[in-house]
Amino acid sequence: MPRTEGWAELLTTCNQRGFSDEEIGELVAISRCQIQAWRTGRYQPPEHHHARLATAIRSCLGQPMIVDLLGECRREGFTVREIAEHIGVSCPTVSLWSRGLMLPHRRRRRLVIEVCRRLLRVRDTYGKRIPYDRIE
């Protein structure tokens, strides 16, 4: 379990990974305001919340970073247009996500992760990327 004085840093990292204070609060079963107070360091979480908070943080940190996945797709040769079409959003939206200037809404986050993972697995038997128009 994380040390008490590290909660603010861990909660900030969860926010940077795209999890709102509200989402973390839902996992811990407390209010968004309380998570915000812990994240900013105004208050420390009481000991009876430590186990649930640690579980919630592990859940958040176990998720891949959207920026990293999109960057990997781009390095593999996928264009912003191809990625956007697979996710069902505009090119500017994918561009903002890939630069870390905006994060996908929590309902779309799982779809983005799933699409990026699927695109990164698309190879033929010789290890070459399958052309975009042949991807299902």
C-alpha positions as CSV (number, residue, x, y, z in Angstrom):
1,M,0.0,0.0,0.0
2,P,1.3,3.5,-0.8
3,R,2.7,5.7,1.9
4,T,0.2,8.2,3.2
5,E,2.2,11.3,2.1
6,G,2.3,10.0,-1.5
7,W,-1.5,10.0,-2.0
8,A,-1.6,13.5,-3.6
9,E,1.1,12.5,-6.2
10,L,-0.6,9.2,-7.0
11,L,-4.0,10.9,-7.4
12,T,-2.4,13.5,-9.7
13,T,-0.9,10.8,-11.8
14,C,-4.4,9.2,-12.1
15,N,-5.7,12.6,-13.3
16,Q,-2.9,12.8,-15.9
17,R,-3.9,9.4,-17.2
18,G,-7.4,10.7,-17.8
19,F,-9.3,9.7,-14.7
20,S,-11.3,12.5,-13.2
21,D,-11.7,13.1,-9.5
22,E,-15.3,12.0,-9.9
23,E,-14.3,8.7,-11.5
24,I,-11.8,8.0,-8.7
25,G,-14.4,9.0,-6.1
26,E,-16.9,6.5,-7.6
27,L,-14.3,3.7,-7.3
28,V,-13.6,4.6,-3.6
29,A,-17.3,5.5,-2.9
30,I,-16.7,9.0,-1.8
31,S,-17.3,12.5,-3.3
32,R,-15.3,14.2,-6.0
33,C,-14.6,17.1,-3.6
34,Q,-13.0,14.7,-1.1
35,I,-10.7,13.2,-3.8
36,Q,-9.8,16.8,-4.9
37,A,-8.9,17.7,-1.3
38,W,-6.6,14.7,-1.1
39,R,-5.1,15.3,-4.5
40,T,-4.3,18.9,-3.8
41,G,-2.8,17.9,-0.4
42,R,-5.2,20.0,1.7
43,Y,-6.2,16.8,3.6
44,Q,-4.8,13.3,3.9
45,P,-7.2,10.4,3.4
46,P,-8.2,8.7,6.7
47,E,-6.8,5.3,7.3
48,H,-10.2,3.6,6.8
49,H,-10.1,4.7,3.1
50,H,-6.6,3.5,2.4
51,A,-7.4,0.0,1.1
52,R,-10.2,1.2,-1.3
53,L,-8.1,4.2,-2.4
54,A,-5.1,2.0,-3.1
55,T,-7.3,-0.4,-5.1
56,A,-8.7,2.5,-7.1
57,I,-5.3,3.9,-7.8
58,R,-4.0,0.5,-8.9
59,S,-6.9,0.3,-11.3
60,C,-6.2,3.8,-12.8
61,L,-2.4,3.2,-13.1
62,G,-3.0,-0.2,-14.7
63,Q,-4.6,1.5,-17.7
64,P,-2.3,2.4,-20.6
65,M,-1.7,6.0,-21.4
66,I,-3.8,7.1,-24.4
67,V,-0.9,9.4,-25.5
68,D,1.5,6.4,-25.6
69,L,-0.9,4.1,-27.5
70,L,-1.7,6.7,-30.1
71,G,2.0,7.5,-30.5
72,E,2.8,3.8,-31.0
73,C,0.1,3.6,-33.7
74,R,1.6,6.6,-35.4
75,R,5.1,5.1,-35.2
76,E,3.7,1.9,-36.8
77,G,2.6,4.0,-39.8
78,F,-1.1,4.7,-39.1
79,T,-2.3,8.1,-40.0
80,V,-4.4,10.3,-37.8
81,R,-7.2,9.9,-40.3
82,E,-7.0,6.1,-40.1
83,I,-7.1,6.1,-36.3
84,A,-9.9,8.7,-36.2
85,E,-12.0,6.6,-38.6
86,H,-11.6,3.5,-36.5
87,I,-12.5,5.3,-33.3
88,G,-15.3,7.3,-34.9
89,V,-14.1,10.8,-34.1
90,S,-12.6,13.7,-36.1
91,C,-8.9,14.0,-37.0
92,P,-8.4,17.2,-34.8
93,T,-9.7,15.2,-31.8
94,V,-7.2,12.4,-32.3
95,S,-4.5,15.0,-32.9
96,L,-5.3,16.7,-29.5
97,W,-5.4,13.3,-27.7
98,S,-2.1,12.2,-29.2
99,R,-0.4,15.5,-28.1
100,G,-1.8,15.1,-24.6
101,L,-3.7,18.4,-24.9
102,M,-7.1,16.7,-24.4
103,L,-8.2,13.4,-23.1
104,P,-11.1,11.2,-24.3
105,H,-14.2,11.2,-22.3
106,R,-14.4,8.2,-19.9
107,R,-17.0,6.5,-22.1
108,R,-14.8,6.7,-25.1
109,R,-11.5,5.9,-23.3
110,R,-12.0,2.1,-23.5
111,L,-12.8,2.3,-27.2
112,V,-9.7,4.2,-27.9
113,I,-7.5,1.7,-26.0
114,E,-9.3,-1.2,-27.8
115,V,-8.9,0.3,-31.2
116,C,-5.2,1.2,-30.7
117,R,-4.4,-2.3,-29.4
118,R,-6.3,-3.9,-32.4
119,L,-4.4,-1.7,-34.9
120,L,-1.1,-2.5,-33.3
121,R,-1.8,-6.3,-33.7
122,V,-2.7,-6.0,-37.4
123,R,0.1,-7.9,-39.2
124,D,0.1,-10.5,-41.9
125,T,2.0,-13.9,-41.5
126,Y,5.2,-12.2,-42.6
127,G,5.1,-9.5,-39.9
128,K,4.1,-6.7,-42.3
129,R,1.3,-4.3,-41.5
130,I,-1.9,-5.1,-43.4
131,P,-3.0,-2.2,-45.6
132,Y,-5.6,0.1,-43.9
133,D,-8.4,-0.7,-46.4
134,R,-8.2,-4.4,-45.5
135,I,-8.6,-4.0,-41.7
136,E,-12.0,-5.0,-40.4
